[in-house]
Structure formats: structure tokens, C-alpha cells
């Protein structure tokens, strides 16, 4: 079989360069070689380019060679993708009654891919590939690879087919029983962001494949090389290359594919603006994990100040704040003032350096745009810069990106909640930036009112061991992934718990069996009714 021909771990390495045998690029050469690596599309199992390409610049050095190119696929080049998607029926590539052996195949593919990502050389290959595209610290990039490997291991063996576990309910009479099944959609689309080049696309892609769907994957242009290499790994682990079409293009072209083919579901991770555009274009056939203006409320019980300060710094500024779960606003009880919490946060932020990528380019905002937003907040009466608010010094980051210090702006709570100021204070800046304010026991309800007014509800943290306080905040908020307790954080998307928004029926989860079933399958009920009683007589017509 296809799987039997593959190695036990799903990988081998070239001894000369320590690059996996399936890989088509050396991460160390990206941004160094004058001839950049050319990322390819893949459609119906064939790797191919397009008539034109896009250059992806080095994010750290405007004078360095481009790190790679990607196909700039145009609408008039979409025919192979359209034909590929149209060839897939609504019943998918497999379902509980069709090609069930594919559940087992994907359990084995998942095992091999997880083993490969757990191998030190393969893990470092992807870590370096991520760091070249999205300069984040080695620990952050390696953590992404580790989480992805753990996810793949979670769905090895029989765990793929268990995602499609059915349930039966006794019928009304002898010979009748209803059985609920998880059914695929057939052709589906996935559009993924730049900030987690491996973890987000892999977890959504594999969930879609496990449930029997055929996927067209459109990655963010800046990081496309990472998923190109991962698809090559999956093929080496036994995946049929026809199961996934890999499309590099600009957003409007991707929308053309989605709307002009029988794509039955589009899963989008990214900005709320694009999410709403896709929702309208697809008539609501979307699952969204979009913007996260994520809040932290630090309760009245002061303790473990150094830990809380460290976690605040990690939540707001790790990966340069370019996480959908990053701490965007922090409500601090006045009891923490004397403990010097904000001063400790400032000291931690000052340790972040471009040299080790603990601060890095902002890929979605220019420096000017970042500083302009900061200045708008400073126009609010009583507001002030707590730290940051400046361009990085001695850098060569391209002007199309942002180069800024980790920043915190204080805004008085009574000003923040005014109608003329609230939208500015609650605007997400996908960057190393947060708003900080203070409250007390008498103004907690104002804080809860502010949380109610926020438009997106992804992650949140209630930093308190006070059970009564914790319960009041949790009972009056809705964020889909909420940490509570002294160690509460806003960032945290491991493979062991649900990660996704709440309060929106289009919300997409990621990583867990519940998330996979919710996003990538629908319910189908089959009622068996087989036995006509021997003494049956025709009743009166009704």
C-alpha cells in the first residue's frame, strides 16, 4: 500500500546538509542566496508555478535578498483548481459508509508526521523556516513545532476514526433505529494567517482531512514556504497528494475560487474585516477565528507579583504581540499599585531585543501607523505613555513593516468608557501594544460593562484566586478561551484544550476533537426501518 512504502518515522535526512530528503529548501539559504527559493502551487497532485510571481522580502533586512518567491496566481489560471474541487462530491473523499479505510490511513499518516516533527533535526528545520518568515524567538518558534507534533500524535492510530463515531437511538417500533453520523462537506477551503505559519494551518488542515474533506489551502503570502514544506512531509508520510490543493495568490483571487466552485465551507483565520467580506461572499458558509481584542482583569487579591508581571509581558509582547490571543487591554485593581506591577512589566519589556527576536518586525502595521494609533490614544484626557511608544533603533527592517518598542498606554477608566473614546481604546493593534487602566471595587461594574461592549470574544484572563470575584467576572463575560486563577493568561493555544471564540455562531475552534467535529463535519441522521409486521393491515388514509 501507499503507506507501507514509507519509512517508519516518515523522514530521512541528507547527511551533507542535514536537510530532510523531502524538503525543497534550506532555511539557512533563505535571504542569503541571490536566487530565492521558488514556492510552488500544488493542484491535483502536481507541483506547478504560475505565469508571474511575488517576491517575499527579508523581514529583518531591507538590503538582503528576498527570502523566497510565490506564484502570483491569477483568475485566468484557476481552471485546474476549479476542476479539482468540482471533481469532489458532497459526500467527501471518505465518510462512515464510503472508503472507511481512509480513517485508518490518516491515523497512520498522523503518527508518522508527529514522529517526524518530534525528531530534533526535523523540528529544527521547521523552527528555522518559521523564524525566517516571522522573526520570533527560537523558543516561540520551537514551541509552535512542539504543539503541532503533539496534535498529530493525539490523532494517531484509531483516533481519527473515533472523530466520526456515530450514536444510535432506539426507534418507535421493532426494526427501527436512528443513527447519527458525522458527515464531511466535500470540497472545502482554508485561509490561514502569517503569525503561526505551521500550527494554525496544520491543525485546521488535518482536521478537515480527518473528517473526509478535500481541501484547497491558501496560506498567507509571507509564510507560504512553511506549509509548502509541510505538505511535502505529509506526502512522504503517505498522504495522497491529490487530497490537498495548495494555492498561492492574492485575496481576491482566492475569493474567486471559493465563490465560483462548489466549496461548501471556508474556514478563515485572520482579520475581522476580511472575515466579514468572506461571510457575505459565501452567504454565511464560513467558520471564523478572526480578530481578538483580548482582555485581562487583574483582581483585588495581590500576590505573586513577579509572576503576574512576567505573564503580562509574555501575553502582550511575545511574538511581538502578533498573536490573536495577545493581551490587548489590562484592567488592574488599584490594590496592585503599591506592589509596583506596572513598573515590573516595564522592566520586563525593556529586556526585549531585536538581537534575539524577543522583539521583531510587525508585519501588519507600519511604524507610522503604529505611532499614529498611539498618538490618538494620547489625545484622550488623562492618558499617558507608560513605556515604549518609540521606533526601534539601529534596525534595517523594511519600511512596509513596523519597527517599534513594546508599548503600553494608560487611559483612565472613566474616559475609556465614554462613547467618543471607547472604539479607539478597544481597537486591536496586531503589534506589541496594550492599553492599561485601573479600577476599584466600586468601578468593577464599569469594567464588566466595557467587556460587554467589545465586539470579539476570543481569549481572556481573570487573574485572581478570589472565588467570589472570579465567579462574578466569569459569569458576566463570554470569551471562548478564558483562563482563571493567579496564573491566568490570554495567550495559550496548545493542543490539549479548545481554542476559539464564543458568542458567534460562525466561530471556529481548533485543536480538539470537539473543534474538529464542529468545524469540519455536519450531522447526518440515518433512520433504519426494516421490518413490516406480519399482521400489518392498511390503516385509514389520513
ZADRENGU-335595 format. One line per field, with one value per residue (C-alpha): residue number from 1; residue in one letter; x negated, y, z negated. Coordinates in steps of 0.5 Angstrom, whole numbers, m for minus. Example, Ala and Ser with C-alpha at 12.3 -4.5 7.8 and 13.67 -1.06 7.14 Angstrom:
// residues 2
pos: [1|2]
code: [A|S]
xx: [m25|m27]
yy: [m9|m2]
zz: [m16|m14]
// end
This chain:
// residues 542
pos: [1|2|3|4|5|6|7|8|9|10|11|12|13|14|15|16|17|18|19|20|21|22|23|24|25|26|27|28|29|30|31|32|33|34|35|36|37|38|39|40|41|42|43|44|45|46|47|48|49|50|51|52|53|54|55|56|57|58|59|60|61|62|63|64|65|66|67|68|69|70|71|72|73|74|75|76|77|78|79|80|81|82|83|84|85|86|87|88|89|90|91|92|93|94|95|96|97|98|99|100|101|102|103|104|105|106|107|108|109|110|111|112|113|114|115|116|117|118|119|120|121|122|123|124|125|126|127|128|129|130|131|132|133|134|135|136|137|138|139|140|141|142|143|144|145|146|147|148|149|150|151|152|153|154|155|156|157|158|159|160|161|162|163|164|165|166|167|168|169|170|171|172|173|174|175|176|177|178|179|180|181|182|183|184|185|186|187|188|189|190|191|192|193|194|195|196|197|198|199|200|201|202|203|204|205|206|207|208|209|210|211|212|213|214|215|216|217|218|219|220|221|222|223|224|225|226|227|228|229|230|231|232|233|234|235|236|237|238|239|240|241|242|243|244|245|246|247|248|249|250|251|252|253|254|255|256|257|258|259|260|261|262|263|264|265|266|267|268|269|270|271|272|273|274|275|276|277|278|279|280|281|282|283|284|285|286|287|288|289|290|291|292|293|294|295|296|297|298|299|300|301|302|303|304|305|306|307|308|309|310|311|312|313|314|315|316|317|318|319|320|321|322|323|324|325|326|327|328|329|330|331|332|333|334|335|336|337|338|339|340|341|342|343|344|345|346|347|348|349|350|351|352|353|354|355|356|357|358|359|360|361|362|363|364|365|366|367|368|369|370|371|372|373|374|375|376|377|378|379|380|381|382|383|384|385|386|387|388|389|390|391|392|393|394|395|396|397|398|399|400|401|402|403|404|405|406|407|408|409|410|411|412|413|414|415|416|417|418|419|420|421|422|423|424|425|426|427|428|429|430|431|432|433|434|435|436|437|438|439|440|441|442|443|444|445|446|447|448|449|450|451|452|453|454|455|456|457|458|459|460|461|462|463|464|465|466|467|468|469|470|471|472|473|474|475|476|477|478|479|480|481|482|483|484|485|486|487|488|489|490|491|492|493|494|495|496|497|498|499|500|501|502|503|504|505|506|507|508|509|510|511|512|513|514|515|516|517|518|519|520|521|522|523|524|525|526|527|528|529|530|531|532|533|534|535|536|537|538|539|540|541|542]
code: [X|X|X|X|X|X|X|X|X|X|X|X|X|X|X|X|X|X|X|X|X|X|X|X|X|X|X|X|X|X|X|X|X|X|X|X|X|X|X|X|X|X|X|X|X|X|X|X|X|X|X|X|X|X|X|X|X|X|X|X|X|X|X|X|X|X|X|X|X|X|X|X|X|X|X|X|X|X|X|X|X|X|X|X|X|X|X|X|X|X|X|X|X|X|X|X|X|X|X|X|X|X|X|X|X|X|X|X|X|X|X|X|X|X|X|X|X|X|X|X|X|X|X|X|X|X|X|X|X|X|X|X|X|X|X|X|X|X|X|X|X|X|X|X|X|X|X|X|X|X|X|X|X|X|X|X|X|X|X|X|X|X|X|X|X|X|X|X|X|X|X|X|X|X|X|X|X|X|X|X|X|X|X|X|X|X|X|X|X|X|X|X|X|X|X|X|X|X|X|X|X|X|X|X|X|X|X|X|X|X|X|X|X|X|X|X|X|X|X|X|X|X|X|X|X|X|X|X|X|X|X|X|X|X|X|X|X|X|X|X|X|X|X|X|X|X|X|X|X|X|X|X|X|X|X|X|X|X|X|X|X|X|X|X|X|X|X|X|X|X|X|X|X|X|X|X|X|X|X|X|X|X|X|X|X|X|X|X|X|X|X|X|X|X|X|X|X|X|X|X|X|X|X|X|X|X|X|X|X|X|X|X|X|X|X|X|X|X|X|X|X|X|X|X|X|X|X|X|X|X|X|X|X|X|X|X|X|X|X|X|X|X|X|X|X|X|X|X|X|X|X|X|X|X|X|X|X|X|X|X|X|X|X|X|X|X|X|X|X|X|X|X|X|X|X|X|X|X|X|X|X|X|X|X|X|X|X|X|X|X|X|X|X|X|X|X|X|X|X|X|X|X|X|X|X|X|X|X|X|X|X|X|X|X|X|X|X|X|X|X|X|X|X|X|X|X|X|X|X|X|X|X|X|X|X|X|X|X|X|X|X|X|X|X|X|X|X|X|X|X|X|X|X|X|X|X|X|X|X|X|X|X|X|X|X|X|X|X|X|X|X|X|X|X|X|X|X|X|X|X|X|X|X|X|X|X|X|X|X|X|X|X|X|X|X|X|X|X|X|X|X|X|X|X|X|X|X|X|X|X|X|X|X|X|X|X|X|X|X|X|X|X|X|X|X|X|X|X|X|X|X|X|X|X|X|X|X|X|X|X|X|X]
xx: [0|m2|m3|m7|m13|m14|m20|m18|m19|m16|m23|m30|m36|m41|m48|m51|m46|m42|m36|m30|m30|m23|m25|m26|m29|m35|m32|m39|m40|m33|m35|m42|m42|m41|m37|m31|m27|m21|m15|m10|m3|0|6|9|2|m2|m7|m7|m8|m4|m6|m8|m11|m11|m18|m17|m23|m27|m23|m29|m34|m31|m38|m38|m36|m29|m27|m23|m18|m11|m6|m2|4|9|16|15|10|15|18|14|16|24|24|20|25|31|29|30|37|41|40|33|27|29|35|37|40|35|28|27|20|18|19|14|9|10|9|2|0|1|m3|m9|m8|m8|m14|m18|m16|m19|m26|m31|m33|m26|m24|m30|m28|m21|m23|m29|m24|m19|m24|m26|m19|m16|m22|m20|m25|m27|m23|m17|m18|m20|m14|m10|m13|m12|m5|m4|m7|m3|3|1|m1|6|10|5|8|15|17|18|24|26|28|33|36|44|49|56|62|68|74|81|82|79|74|73|67|64|56|53|47|41|41|36|38|33|30|27|22|18|15|9|5|m2|m3|m3|m6|m6|m1|6|6|3|9|14|12|11|18|21|17|19|27|26|26|22|18|16|11|9|3|1|m4|m9|m10|m8|m14|m13|m7|m10|m15|m10|m6|m12|m13|m6|m6|m13|m9|m4|2|5|2|9|12|10|9|4|6|1|5|8|14|19|16|18|25|26|24|29|35|34|33|37|33|38|35|29|25|22|17|15|17|25|25|23|28|34|32|32|38|42|39|40|47|45|42|36|32|28|23|22|20|18|18|16|17|14|17|13|17|16|12|5|0|m6|m7|m14|m10|m4|m8|m12|m6|m3|m10|m9|m2|m3|m9|m12|m12|m12|m5|m3|2|9|9|5|6|9|12|11|15|11|14|12|9|3|1|m4|m6|m9|m6|m7|m14|m16|m12|m16|m23|m21|m19|m26|m29|m27|m32|m32|m38|m34|m28|m24|m22|m22|m18|m11|m8|m1|m3|m8|m12|m8|m1|m3|m6|1|5|1|2|10|10|6|11|16|15|11|8|0|m5|m7|m13|m15|m12|m18|m21|m27|m34|m39|m35|m34|m27|m24|m19|m13|m13|m13|m19|m17|m19|m14|m9|m3|1|5|12|17|23|28|25|24|32|34|37|33|27|29|28|21|19|22|19|14|7|3|m3|m7|m2|3|8|7|12|14|21|23|29|34|32|32|39|36|30|36|40|33|32|40|39|33|34|30|29|23|19|19|16|18|12|15|15|21|27|33|29|27|34|37|33|33|41|41|37|37|30|29|22|21|16|18|13|7|3|9|6|9|4|5|7|4|6|10|16|21|18|23|28|35|41|41|45|39|34|29|25|18|14|19|24|30|27|25|32|36|32|30|37|44|49|53|58|60|66|67|74|73|79|86|90|93|100|100|106|107|110|115|112|110]
yy: [0|7|8|1|4|10|10|8|16|19|22|22|27|29|28|33|39|36|37|33|28|31|38|43|49|50|55|58|60|64|71|70|67|72|67|66|59|59|56|52|51|44|42|35|32|36|42|48|55|61|66|71|71|75|77|76|81|79|82|84|87|91|90|83|78|76|70|67|68|65|64|70|66|70|69|66|61|58|53|47|49|49|43|39|42|40|33|32|30|33|26|28|23|19|18|13|9|10|9|8|5|12|14|9|11|18|16|13|19|23|18|19|26|27|23|27|33|30|29|34|35|36|40|45|45|48|52|56|56|60|64|66|68|71|73|71|68|61|59|61|58|52|52|52|46|42|44|41|35|34|35|30|25|26|23|17|10|10|17|19|14|16|23|20|16|15|14|11|12|6|7|8|0|m6|m6|2|5|12|13|20|21|26|27|31|37|35|41|46|52|54|61|62|68|69|69|62|59|52|51|54|51|44|44|46|42|36|37|38|32|27|28|27|33|35|42|48|51|59|61|68|70|72|65|60|56|53|50|48|44|41|38|35|32|29|26|23|20|17|23|22|29|30|31|38|43|49|56|62|68|75|75|77|71|66|69|68|60|60|63|60|53|48|50|48|51|56|57|63|65|73|80|81|86|80|75|79|80|72|71|76|73|66|67|65|59|60|59|64|65|72|79|78|84|80|83|81|83|83|82|85|80|82|76|73|80|78|72|76|82|76|73|80|81|75|76|83|82|75|74|82|82|78|73|73|72|77|82|88|91|90|92|93|93|99|95|93|100|100|93|96|91|96|98|91|90|96|93|86|90|93|86|85|86|85|81|75|76|78|84|84|87|88|85|88|95|101|104|111|107|104|111|115|110|111|119|118|115|120|125|122|127|124|119|118|113|108|105|105|109|109|107|101|104|101|97|95|93|94|101|96|93|96|97|99|98|94|100|101|107|109|111|113|108|114|117|110|108|115|114|118|114|107|105|108|104|98|98|92|93|87|89|90|94|95|99|99|102|102|100|99|95|101|101|94|94|99|94|89|94|95|88|87|93|89|86|80|75|70|70|73|72|73|74|72|67|70|66|71|76|71|68|75|76|69|70|76|75|70|70|63|61|64|63|64|64|67|64|66|68|71|67|60|55|49|42|40|45|48|55|59|65|65|69|68|62|62|61|56|52|49|43|39|33|38|43|39|36|42|46|40|36|36|32|27|22|16|12|5|2|m5|m10|m10|m13|m20|m18|m11|m8|m2|4|9|15|21]
zz: [0|1|m7|m7|m3|m7|m13|m20|m22|m16|m14|m13|m12|m7|m11|m7|m9|m15|m11|m10|m4|m2|m3|3|m1|m6|m11|m12|m5|m5|m5|m3|4|9|13|8|7|11|7|12|12|12|15|17|14|19|16|21|22|25|30|25|18|12|8|1|m2|m8|m14|m18|m13|m7|m4|m4|2|2|m2|3|8|9|15|16|19|23|24|31|28|24|28|25|18|20|24|18|13|18|18|11|9|3|m1|m1|0|m6|m10|m15|m10|m4|m4|m11|m11|m10|m17|m19|m13|m16|m23|m21|m17|m23|m27|m22|m21|m29|m30|m24|m28|m34|m31|m33|m26|m23|m29|m28|m20|m21|m27|m23|m17|m21|m24|m17|m15|m22|m26|m33|m39|m38|m44|m41|m34|m37|m41|m35|m32|m39|m40|m32|m34|m40|m36|m31|m36|m39|m33|m31|m31|m32|m34|m27|m26|m33|m31|m26|m32|m31|m36|m36|m39|m40|m35|m36|m34|m33|m27|m27|m30|m28|m28|m28|m24|m23|m15|m11|m7|m1|2|m3|m3|m9|m9|m14|m17|m18|m25|m26|m20|m22|m28|m25|m18|m20|m26|m21|m15|m19|m22|m15|m12|m18|m17|m10|m6|0|m2|2|m2|m2|m6|m8|m3|m8|m10|m5|m5|m11|m9|m2|m6|m11|m5|m2|m9|m9|m2|m5|m10|m6|m4|3|6|9|2|2|7|5|8|7|9|7|3|9|13|7|6|14|12|6|10|17|14|10|4|m2|m8|m8|m15|m16|m21|m21|m21|m22|m16|m12|m15|m14|m7|m6|m10|m6|1|m1|m4|m11|m9|m14|m20|m23|m28|m27|m31|m38|m43|m49|m56|m62|m69|m75|m81|m88|m92|m91|m91|m86|m83|m80|m76|m74|m71|m67|m65|m63|m59|m55|m54|m51|m48|m46|m38|m38|m40|m34|m37|m36|m44|m45|m51|m48|m55|m62|m68|m74|m81|m85|m90|m86|m85|m91|m89|m83|m78|m72|m74|m74|m67|m64|m67|m63|m57|m57|m56|m50|m44|m36|m37|m40|m36|m43|m39|m32|m26|m26|m19|m19|m21|m19|m24|m22|m23|m30|m33|m30|m34|m40|m39|m38|m45|m48|m46|m51|m57|m63|m58|m58|m56|m61|m57|m49|m44|m40|m34|m35|m34|m30|m25|m18|m18|m11|m11|m9|m16|m23|m28|m35|m42|m47|m48|m54|m54|m61|m59|m65|m66|m67|m60|m57|m57|m54|m47|m44|m47|m47|m40|m40|m46|m44|m37|m36|m34|m32|m35|m41|m44|m50|m54|m61|m66|m74|m77|m84|m88|m86|m79|m77|m74|m69|m67|m66|m62|m58|m57|m54|m49|m46|m39|m39|m44|m43|m50|m56|m63|m70|m75|m82|m87|m90|m88|m89|m85|m80|m79|m78|m72|m69|m70|m66|m60|m54|m51|m48|m52|m58|m64|m71|m77|m79|m73|m68|m61|m55|m50|m50|m44|m46|m43|m50|m50|m46|m43|m39|m40|m43|m42|m34|m31|m26|m31|m29|m34|m33|m36|m40|m38|m39|m35|m29|m29|m30|m24|m19|m19|m20|m23|m19|m21|m18|m21|m19|m19|m16|m19|m17|m22|m19|m22|m19|m15|m12|m16|m14|m10|m13]
// end
